[in-house]
């Protein structure tokens, strides 16, 4: 009898202990399943992560790491290369905004951006419309127009420096018969900035042409043929069919042209070094002057931050406009 009672009480204890163990097993099972699924996905995508690892390391070191270093340097100041650094907070940014040379460089850059983007994009669209059909002659002309893109900016600047030489350059040699007085293309503050714009337009028009050629491939051929049969002329077909299809391409090319206008400075360094009288001084060359010639790393970093903030804002606005156009009716 006592043995029977002990066995019954043991069964009761086991039955009482089982419900307490069930929730632990039930709660641990989903977590284990999620962990196994995560490990399986990670294992399947591990080769892709390994292939991306070198690019991610370079991106972290030379892009995001450099941006972080510039942000830190903008908060400090060093009078001489051997002097200790001194925390100044936002004084460097205030000094840059109060510098007339920086304001002049910003104004020059705005003129340079507008004066190079509009002609380059206009020529690129004209070239793309003229060479949109594929045959041997158009292919050769496309290659010829794209060739300046392959020439380094330093080499192109040296070439145009010879063209713009006063009295002996190629330009003065050919227009000297038409004009009694020849201007100093790179020595006159009123025209020097426009002279270096010619190099950028010459180099970038063929590059932007590729984007417009790709955009023209998306134009509906059946709609174009129907409009032609209905009597729509080339202008009406361009305005009502081609131009709406090219709106995303226009926005993208405008962003690229703006970035090029701010980041291209090799021709200024080779041809004018910001002169005469700072008439060709652009923002990036101003940053170079502060960092290398004046060794004012804090001021150069502050100017870099301001330029980067303006470019990021402009890029975000452009892509937001592009997204709204694509998602709209």
N, C-alpha and C positions, 0 to 999 in steps of 0.2 A: 504493500500500500504506500509506504514511504517512497519507494522507488518510482511508483506511478506518479505520485504528486511532484517529485523532482523533475521528471520528464515533462510533465504538463507545464510546470513553471518555466522550464528552459525554453519550451516552444513559445510560451507567452512572451518571454524576454526577446526571443528572436523576431517574433512578429511585431513587437514594439520597436525594435531597432531598425527594421527594414524600411519603414516610411521615412525615417530620418536620413537614410543613405540614398534613397531614390532621388531627391532633389539635387544632390551633389552630382550624381551621374548625369541627370538630365541637363543641368546647367553647364557641365564641363563638355558635353558632347558637341554642342554648337560651336563653342570656342575652339575646340580641337579641329572641327571641320573647317572653320574660317582660316585657322592657321595653316592647315594643310593646303587649302586652296591658294592662299597667299604665297606659300613656298613653291607651289607648282607653277604659278604664274611667273614668279621671280626666276625660277630655274629655266623656264622656257624663253624668257626675255633677257637672260644673262648675256648671251652673245651680242645682242644689240647694244646693251649697256657697255660692254667691253669695247665695242667698235666706236662708240661715242665718247669713251673716256678721254682719249687724247685731245679731242676738240673741246670737251668740257673743261679740261685742265687749262688749256691755253685761254679759253674764254674767261675763266675765273681769274687767272693771273694777269692777263694783259688787257682785259676790258673792265670787269667789275672790280678787280683789285686796283687797277689804275684810277678808276672813278673814286674809289674810297680814299686813295692816297691824295688825289686832288682835293677832295672835300676836307680832309684833315689839314693839308697845307694851306688852304684858304683861311684857316683860323689862326695861323701863326705868321710871324714875320721874322726875317733875319736881315740885319743891316749889311753885313759882309759875309763872304763864304765861311770865314772862321768864327764869326760871332755866334753866340748861343741864340737859340730860337726863343721867341717871346710870344705868348698867347695874346692875341689882339681881338678875338671874336669876329665881329662883322666889320671891323675897321677897313679891312682890305676891300670888301665889296663897296663900302661907301667911298673909298678912295678911287676905285675904278669908275664908279658912276659919276664922280666929280671931275674926272680927268678929261680935259678937252680933246686929247688925242684919241681916247677911246670913243668918245661921242662922234668925232670925225670919222673914225674907222667904221663905226656902225652905219653912219650915213653913206659912206662910200660903198659899204657892203650891200646896203639896200639898193642903191643905184646900180651897182654891179649885178646883183641878183635879178632885178627887173630887166636890165639892159641885155643880159645874156639869156635869161630863160625865155622871154617872149620871142626873140628872133630864132633861137635854137629850136623851140617847139614848133614855131610856124614853118621853118624850113624842113624840119623832120616830117611834119604832116604833109607838106607839099611833095617831098620826095617819096613818101609812102604811097600817096595817091597816084603819083606818076609811075611808080615802079611796082604796083600791086600785082599786076599780071606776071606770071612766071614764064619767062623764056630766056634764051641765052644772052641777049643784049641787056635785059633788065638785071639778070644775075651779075653780069660784069659791072654794071653801073652801081649796083648795091655794094659790091665788094670795094669799088673805088671810093664810094662815099663813106664806107665803114673804116677804111684804111687809117684815117687820122686818129681814130680811137686807139689803135695799136701803138701809136708813137708816144713815148713817154713825154710828160709835160716839160721836163727839162730840155729834151732834144727839140721839141716844138718851140720852146721859148728861145733857144739859141738860133733856130731857123728864122723866126720872126724878128729877132733882134737884128739880124743881117738885113731883113727886108725893110725895117724901119730906120736904118741908119740914115742920118741927115746927109743929103747931097750925094752920097755914094750908094745908098741902098737901092734895092730893086724897085721899091715903090716910088721913090723920088726920080729914079731913072726914067720911068714910064710916064709919070704925070708931070714931070718937069717941063714937057713941051706944051702943057695946057695951062699951067699956073705960073705966073711971073714970080711969085714969092712962095717958097715951100715951107710948110710948118715943120717944127721939130716935134715929131710924133710922140716921143717919149720924154722930151724935155720941157714941154709946155704943160703947166698944171691944168689948163682948161681942156686938153684933149688926151692927156696921157692915160687916164682911166678908160676912156673909150677905145684907145688903141689896144690895151691889153684885153678888152672884151672880145676883140676880133678872134684872138686865139681860142678862147673858150667856146665861142660860137662855132668856129671851124672844127674843133675837136668833138663837140657834143652832139651836133646835129645828126651825124650818122648813127650815133648810139641810140638817140631817142627814136630814130626812124625804125629801128627794129621793133620797138614796142608798138608803134602805130601799125606796122605791117602785121604783127600778130593780132592786133585788135581788128584790123580789116578782114582777117580771115574768118572772124566770127559774124560778119555782116551777112544776113540771109540773102542768098543768091536768088531764091525764088521771088522774094519781095522786090528785089532790085529789078528783075526781069519784068515783073508785073507792072511796076511803076514806069519802066521804060516803054512798055506796050501801051500804057494809058496816056502816054505823051508827056510824062514828067521829064524835065531837062536835067542836066548834070547838077546844076545848083540846087534844085528842089530835091533831088535824090540825096545829095550830100547833106542838106539841112534837115530833112525829115527822116532819113533812114540811117545814113552813115554816122552823122554826128551824135545822135542818141546812143548808138552802140559804142562809141569811142569815149563816152563820158568817164567811165572808170579808168580807162587808159590815160586820159587827160589828168585826172587827179593823181594817179601814180607818178606820171612823168613830172608833174609840177613838184611833188615831194622830192624826187630824185634831183631835179634841177636846182632846187633850193639848197639841198645838202651839198651838191657840188659847188655851188656859189660860195658856201661858207668854208668848205674843206680844201679847196684848191688854192694854193699859195705859192707853188713852185715858180710860176711865171713872174710873180711879183718879186720874188727873191732874186731871180736871174736877171730880170730886165730893168727894174726900177728901184728895188729895195725900199719901197714905200714912197719914194719921191716922185716928182719934185714937190717940195713943200707939203709932204704927207698927202698928196692928191691921190695916190694909188695905195695908200695904207689900208689894208683890210683887217678884219678882226683877228684872223689867225696869225697874220704877220705881226700885229700888235702884241699878241700873246708871246710870240717868239722873241720880240724885242724885250719885253719885260723879263722873260725867263733867262735868255742867253746874254743879251747885251747889258742889261741893267742888273741882272741876277736878283730880281725881285720875285722870288718864287711865290710868295703869298699873293701878290697882286696878279701875277699870271694865272694862278689857280682860281682866284676869284673871277677873273674875266672868262676863264674856261667854264666855270660853273654857270655863269650868266648866259653864255652862249649855248651851253648844253641844255639849260632849262628852256630857252626860247625855241631851240630846235625840237625838243621833245614835245613841247606844247603845240607847235605848228604841225608836227607829224601826227600827233593824236587827233587834232582837229581835222586834218585832212582825211585820215582813215575813218574817223567817225562820220564825216560827211559822205565818204564812199559807202560805208555800211548802210547809212540811212537811205541812200539812193538805190542801192541794190535791194533793200528790204521794203522799199516803198511801193506804191501802186505803179 
